[in-house]
Amino acid sequence: MNKSVVPPDIRAPFGRYSHGVEVPAGSRFVYTSGQLGVRADDSVPETIEEQAEICFQAIGRILAAADMDYGDIVRLSAFVTQREDMRRYMAVRDLYVRDPLPASTLFIVSGFTRPEFLVEVEAVAAKAG
């Protein structure tokens, strides 16, 4: 089982994430590409919350195809275009993260390939055996 690593002698995480995650030897890994907030019909919702939901639902489907789930995520990287959207993105992310909490990084970026995209999320998951 993956194990959260949060040393007591450094500042606690700012949110629901771990500073590190230890993965047992022999684990299988899945690395997702960045998932954008675009539906299968190529429509893009206007809010970051809806786009983040689409990102995490896509990640969930990728993990399921590899016999994994949100609890197997050991690392998340997220990219948002507006600093003021950070908390709204994190509120959606927090609906999907499971114990042990993944390591996580959030970037503020100037944009994506299409101007209507507000968020992109990529994940690394690991599962023993």
Secondary structure, DSSP 8 states (H G I E B T S, - for coil): --EEE--TTS---SSS-BSEEE--TT-EEEE---EES--TTS---SSHHHHHHHHHHHHHHHHHHTT--GGGEEEEEEEES-GGGHHHHHHHHHHH--SS--EEEEEE-S--SSTT--EEEEEEEEE--
